[in-house]
Every structure is written in C-alpha cells, then in structure tokens.
C-alpha cells in the first residue's frame, strides 16, 4: 500500500512539472509573436517615415502584416492611454486590430511608439489576460 501511494505522488509531481513547463513554453511563444509584431509595426513606420496622412501606406501595410503573421486581432479597442508610461503623446491609432500607435513630438523631431499585446488564456478557469509589449521608432526628422 505504501508503494502505491509513493508511486502516485511521483506521477502527480511529473504531471505538475509538465503542466508548468508547458505553461512557460506557451507564454514564451505568445510573447515572441507580440514582440515580432511590435517590431514589424515599427519597421513599417520607419520605412515609410510616417503613419498617417497623404500618401502614407503604413496602415495598410501593417494590417496586411498582422493578418499574414496570424496576430490575434481581438475584438474591441484597447485602452491605449494606460500604456504611455508617463509620456505626453498623441494617440494616433486605437483600432480594432488591437494595437496602439502614438506620436511623440520632441525638440529633435517626431517619433512613434507602438504597443502590441501578448494574450494568455485558460478558458477552463476563465482566465483571460493581456500584457502590453511597447517599442519606439527612431526620431524622424525635424518637423
């Protein structure tokens, strides 16, 4: 009897270890996808040197890149103003594709900030979390 209790304890320990390992693996994968999307948004804005107005094609290119990469476009608009980390900036895009773009004006010129989101869900326990991933472009000229 004592041997069966000891064996079941080892099985439970192995199951818990595998569950924790899988959890970290999945979280790392989701963070990597959000980080890649943030970098892709920043690259597109830097290539075009704009995000909005006139002949700027950034918004279309970003939408296509997000769709091609399979970035989760969760319904609803994110509350972009809570991710500014104390900066004074203009929220340019707060859209249904669930990313945010900011325009920050400095004495050296303008730069843009982008926020994408890492999602973590366990529907069985009704856990739905999202974590922001923030990045900035280089300063783009004197305006």
URWOHU-V800596 format. One line per field, one symbol per residue. ss: DSSP state (H for helix, E for strand, - for the rest). phi: phi as a letter, one per 40 degrees, with the letter a starting at -180 (. if undefined). burial: + if it has 9 or more other C-alpha atoms within 8 Angstrom, else -. Layout:
ss->???
phi->???
burial->???
//
This chain:
ss->-HHHHHHHHHHHHHHHHHHHHHHHHHHHHHHHHHHHHHHHHHHHHHHH---------HHHHHHHHHHHH----------HHHH------EEEEE-----EEEEEE----EEEEEEEEEEEEEHHH-EEEEEEEEEE---E---
phi->.cccccccccccccccccccccdcccccccccccccccccccccccccfabagfccbdccccdccccccgccbccgbcccccbcfgccacccbbbccgabbbbbbbccibabbbbbbcbbbbcdbfbbbbbcbbabcccbgcb
burial->--------------------------+--++-+++-++++++++++-+-++----++++-+++-++----+-----++-+--++----+-+--+++++++++++----++++++++++++------++---++++++-++---
//
